[in-house]
């Protein structure tokens, strides 16, 4: 075995052999009290457990609907929709560039007809739904609203979360379509619309998950995610909204990586930073605006194709860190996700992992059980300091969007990812089953395979929708979307909703807006 380096977190922060009272500032906070380092609720999980979600979607809407009902029957308490790549990129299944991708990393949704099938038999007023989509987020939200109308459910009774975080797409995940300006307009349009019409809906889930999965450190994930959050607050205030109108419906989405204590400290620092900035910088007076609420997903990038059963242990440790960090919602990755979408069995084991933590370990009996730990408190302070230093660097560029256009975020993440890969290749950091403790002739495990014939089935389905709809109504609706897009003072949401009701497809609606907004090309970063 090579010389393994101890004494640093996975992100590279130095760790002393022993921590004492001299390493902390002597805070005496209680859970539920500003700045919420120890949690936003005084009762922690004794009052209510976190929402157990499994990020699910594959093949057609009917098959995913069956998976949702299976997971709900097995104790899941919320739905989390994974869309396929064509849907994420705003194109229809019959587009030439969709070939080979339909239904493979999520469910294919081309029109309101697909969304109706996706939630058939699932009353939307009795379930909380999270949808992970960004560039076309406004369209998919309108499709969800269209299903609610079909079910007779008022918008005011809908609970859920729309990721709708376009800034992290430019920073990390790269599923952008329009330039930053019009992309931000769509986000603010949806926030403004939901503030008035869908008051219980979380309009943005500001996502550090994809930033971390791209190779960022914990401090970078923390800083870049919160900087994006502040940018959305600025944009909504510029639109004329008051901070306490919309901020309580902002939520966050973090990665739970494998460095146990660093992750717990990251979550605690995030709450403290958000609370302080919202109260002191933005003048929020509603305590709900100060409280950072977040969903967590265990780290997909920590999973290995080698010895995939070991991923069960990784996921359990990461999930426990999320719980000890005070998450409000949790997705646990399945052991086979480095190979394919999870099978029913793997998804069930991942869900059972959460249930074991909740009902067998005793960690829910007291709030913030690691509060007061010299190490955890010191690491929380250190991550806060690292984040504040990054805020200053971002501000020096003129804010998040200028920093994106200058390639600042992209280069910081690329450099961090390169350093981590070097550590693995040089044996200074161990990844079990990858660079140490390997074995040959590993047994293959059963994986989920998407039948090729389902692709053609979905192509025929979207074409059938176009044939059967009222063509004149669809054409008028698309024309209105184009017209509204040319007026920056017009909120696009009502016009997108009407196009969805007319069974215009996602690709058609995105195409109408692209005619006005154009398509973004990223500047290369070297």
N, C-alpha and C positions, 0 to 999 in steps of 0.2 A: 504494500500500500504506500502511495506517495505521502509526502509530508503534508498532512492536513492542517490548515490554519484555523485555530480557535481564537476566540477573543474578539470576533466581529459578527454583527448580524448578517443575514443574507444580503442586506442592502449595503453593507460595508461600514456601518456605524460601529465605533469601538465599544467594547463591553469590558468592564473591569471584573476582576475575579470575585470581588465582594462589594456590596453596597450597604451603606449605613445611613443613619439619620442625617449625616452631613451632606448627603447627596440629594436631599429633597428640601423644599422650601417651607414645609410645615403647614400646608393647607389643611383646613378642617372642614371640607365640603361634605354635604350629604347628598345622596341620590335625589334627583328631582329638584335640586336647587341650582340656580344660575352659578357658574356657566356650564353646568351639566356634564362635567368631566366624568362623574360617576353614574351617569344615566339620566334620561329625561323623565323617568317615572320613579316616584318615591318607592313604589312597591315592587319595582323590577318585574320579574317573571312570576312572582307570587300572585300578582293581579291578573296577568294575562301572558300566556306563552307567545313566543314569536310565531308568525305565520309560516307554515311549512309549505314551500312551493317546490315543484320540480319543473325546471325549464324544459318544455316539451313541445314537440311538433315534428312531424315527418310525413312524407308522401302526400296524400290527399287530405282534405278537410274531414272526410268521414273516418279515416283511420286515426287521425289525431283526436277526433271527438271520442272515439272508443278508448284511447289512451287516457284522456282526461277523466272519463267516467271510471276507469280502472283505478286511477290514482286517488280520486275522490272517495271511492269505495274503500280504499286502503288507508284512509286517514289523512290525506292531504287536505289542507285548509284554504288553499288559494291556487289559482291557475296562473301559469306563466307561459306565454305563447312564444315559441321559436318559429320564425319565418324562414323560408328558403332564400337562397342568394338572389334569384331574380326578384322576389318580392322586396327584399332589403334594398335592392338597387333600383326599384321603381319601374321595373319592366314586366311585361306580361309573359305568360308561359309560352306563348307561340312566337315570341321574338327569337330570331336566329341565335342571339347570344345567350339564350336561356338553355339551350340544348345541353344535356348532361348534368344540369344542376337542379332540375325541377324536383322538389321534395326531398333533397338529399341532406341539407343541414337544417331543415325545418319544414314547415308546412307551406304549400303553395296557396296563396290567396290573391286572386286576380280581380275579384269583384265582390259586391255585396252578396251575391249568390253563394260564393265560397264561405264568407263569414257566417252566413245563416246556417250552413251545414256544419261549420266548425263548432257552433254553440247550440246545435239542436238538442233539445231536452235538458238544457242547463239554464235555469232561470237566472238572468243577469242581475236581478235584485237580491240574490242570495249567495253570490260568490264575488270574491275580489279577484280581479284579473289584471295581470301585468303584461304589457306588450313591449317586446324589445325590438324597436324599430326607430329609425332616425330620419333620414332624408324624406321618406314618404310618410312620416309619422302622422301628419295631419289627415291624410287620406285614410289610413287604417283606423284612426280614431273615429272618423266619420262613418266608416263601415260598422264599427262596433255600436255607434249611436243608432245607425240604421237598423241593426238587429234589435236593439232595445225598443225602438219604435214598433217593429213587427211583433215583439212580445208584449207590447202595451206597458212597458216599464218607463216611467218618467226619467228624464236625464238626472233629475235631482236625487234619485235613489241609486245611482250607479257608483260603485266603489272600485278603484283600481289605480293603475299607474301606467303612464306612457313614458318610455325612455326619452325620446324627443330631445336628445342631447347632441346637437350637431357639432358643437365645438370639439368634442373629443373625437369625432370622426376626422376632422382636419388634423388633429394632433396624433392620433394613433390608429384607428381602425380603418380609415380611408374609404368608408362607404358614403361618400358625399356625392352630390350631383350638381347642385347650384353653387355659385360663388358664396362666400361668407355673408355678404350683405343680405341678399334675398333669403338665404337659408335662415339667418337670424330673424328676419321678418316673419317667416312662417312659424317659428317657435313662439314669438311674442303674440302673433295672431291667435294661436291655440291657447296660450295662457289667458289672454284677454277674453276669449270666447268662453272658456271653461269657468273662469271666475264668475261670469254672469249666468251661464246656462248649466254647467255641470259642477256644482260647488264642492262635491265630495271627491272629485277626481284629482289625483296627483298629476299635475300637468307636465312636469319634467322630473326624470330620475337622473340626476347629474352623476355621470358614470366615471369612476376611477378604475373600474374593472378592466376595461379594454386598454387603458393606459398602462396598467400593471402587466397585463398579459403581453403587451408589446415589448416589455423588457424594463420598464421603469422600476426604480427603487420604491420602498415604502414612502420615503419623504417626498419623492417626486409625485407618486400617486396622490398623496395627501394634498400637496401644494397645487398641483395642476387641476385637480378636481375642484377644490374650493375656489381657485381663481376663476374657473369656468362658471361656478355658481354665482360669484360676485358679478361676472360679466352679464349673466342673465338678469340679475337684479337691476343692474344699471340700465339694461335695455328696456325692461318693463317700466321702470320709473320714467325713462325718457318718453315712452309711449303715453304717459299720463296716469298710469296706475299707481296707487299708493302701496307702499311696501307691505303693510299689514293686510292688504286685500289678497295678495297672491303668495307671499312667502310661506304662509302655513301649509300650502299645498305643494311646495317644493320638497322633493325627497332625494336621497342619494343612493348610490349603488357602488359598493366597494368589493374588492378582492380580498379573500382570506387566504393568505399565502402560508407557506410551511414554517416560517420562523415564528414560533408560537407567541413569545412575549412581545416581539416587535409589532405584530399585528394587533394585539390587544391595546398596546400603547397608541397605535395609529388611530384606532377607533375613538379612544378617549380624547386624544388631541383634536380630532376633527370636530367633536361636539363643542369643545372649549373655544376653538378658533371661530367657528360659525356663530356661536352665541355672542361672542364679544364684538365681532364685526357688524352683525345685524343690529345690535343694540347701540353700539357707540358710533359706528361709521354711517349707518343708514337710518338711525333714529327710530327703529321699530319699537313699538310700545306693547304689542300683543306678544305675550310670552310664547305663544305657539310659533311665532316667527323666529324666535331665538333657538328653538329646539330642532336640532338636526336629527331627522329620522332616516334610517337607511336599511336597505336590503343588502344582503351579502351572498356572494357565490364563492364556493371553494375554488381554489386555483386550478383551472384547466391546464395551465402551462406546467404545473408540478406533476401531472400525471404522465406515466410512461407506458409505452407499448410493450416494453420488456416486463415480464413478471406482473401482469396487470392486476393480479389479486392484491399486490402490495398497495395499490391505489386505495383500497378500502381503508387501510390504516392512515394514509396521508389525508384522505377526506375527513376521517373522524377527528383527527388532530386539528385540522383547519376549521372544521365546523365548531369544535369546542372553543377555539380562539374567538370565533365570531360571537358565540353565545356569551363568553366571559367579557367580550368587548361591548355587549349590550345591543346587538342587532335587533331590529323589529321584524325581520323577514329573512328567510334563509333558503338557499338552494344548495343541495349537496350533489356534487358530480358523481356519476356512476363510474365503476372501475374500468369499463370498456371504452370510455369516451376518447382515449387516445387512438382508438382503432376505428370507431364508427359511432353512430347514434346509439344510445343505450337500448338494450333489450328490455323486455318487461321485467325479467328477473333482476337485472342490474339496477334498473330504476327503483325497484322495490327495496333492494338492499340499501340503496342510497337514502331512501326515505326512512327506512328502519333505523339508520344511523342517527338521524335527527331525533327519532322517537326514543331511542336508548338514552341519548343525552338528556332529553326532557324528563323522562320518567324513571330512570334508573340511577343516574350518577349523583343526584343530590345537588348539582350546581345551581339549580333554580331556587334553592331554599333561602338564600340570602342575596342581597343586591350588591353587585360589584365586589365579589369576594376577594379580588386582588387589590382593591383600593387600600392604600397605605403601604403596599409593598415598596420597599426602598427602590428596588430595581425598576418596577413597573412605573412608579411615579417619576423617577429620574428619566426613564426612556420616553415617557409622555412629554415631559418638558423639552427634551432634546429634539423630538420630532416637531414639536410646535416651533421651536427656534429655527429649525431647518426650513419649515414651510414659510415662515415670515421672511426669511432671507430670499427665498424664491419669489415671493410676492414683490419684493423690491426690484428684483431683476426684471420681472415681467412688466412692472410699471415703467421701468426705464425704456422699454420698447414702445410705450404708449398704450399698453393694455394687451389683452389676450389676442385679439385679431391681428394687430400689427406683429405680435410675437410669432403667431402662426405663419404669417406671410414671410417673415424673416427666417423661418425654419428653426427657431430657438427650441421649441418643445421637441421637435423631431430629432434634432441633434443630441439633446440631453438624453433622450430615451435610447437612441442608437448607441451612444457611448456607454450607457449603463448596461445594456444588453451585451455589448461586446466584452466588457469587463467580466461579467458573470460567466459568459461562455469560455473565456480564457481560464477562469478559475476551475471550471469543470474539466477542460482538456488537460490542464496541467496537474490535476489531481489535488488542488488546494481546497476543493470543496467536493464532498462525496454526494452522489446521487445513487441510491441503492438500486442495483440491478442494471445500471447504465455504465458507470465507470468503476464500480467496485461491486463485489458480491454478485457477480454475473453467473449465469449458467447456460450451458448449451442445450440444444434440442428441446426448447420450451414447448409445452403443449399448447396447441391453439385453442382458443375459447370461442364459443359461439358468438357471432356478432349479427347485428341487424342489417339486412340487405334490402334495398329498395328495388322492387321489380321494375325492369325497364319499361314494361307495358303501361305502368302508371303515368309515365311522362306523356305518352300519346293520349291517354285518357284525359289528362288535365288540359292538354292543348285543344282537344275536341270540345271540352267543357267551356272554355273561354270563348271559343268561336260560336258555340251554341248560344251563349248569353248575348252576343252581339246580334245574332240572327233574330232572337225572340223579343228583344227589347223594343221600345218605342224609339225608332231611329231619330225622328224629328226632335223629340224631347232630349235625347242624349246630345244631339248636335247643338241645340240651344244652350244646354248646360255647359258644354265645353267652351262655347263662345263666351259665355258669361265669366267663366274662370279666366280666360285670356284677358278679357276686358278689365276685370278686377285686378289682375296681376300688374297691369300698367299703372294703376293708381296706388301709390304707396300709402295713402291714407285709408284705403279700403281693407277691411278685414276679410281675408279669403275664406275663412271657415264656413260661413253660410253658403257660399257658392260651391265649395268642394262638397259639402253635405248634399246639396241639391244634385250635383253630378253623380254622387254615389247612389242616391235614391233612383236616379234615371238609369242605373246599372252601367254607367261608364266604367271602364276598367281602370285599374291603377296606372297602367302604362299610358293610357289616353290622357288622364288627368295630369300626370307628370309631364307628358309631352306638351300639353297646352301651356303649362307654366314655363317649361324650358324654352319655348318660343320667345318668351318675354325675358326670362332671367339669364338664359345662356347656361353653359356647362363649365365647371371649374376644372382647371388643370393645375396641379401642384407644382411649385417650383422645386427643382432638385436640390437636395441638401448633401453636401460632401464634407 
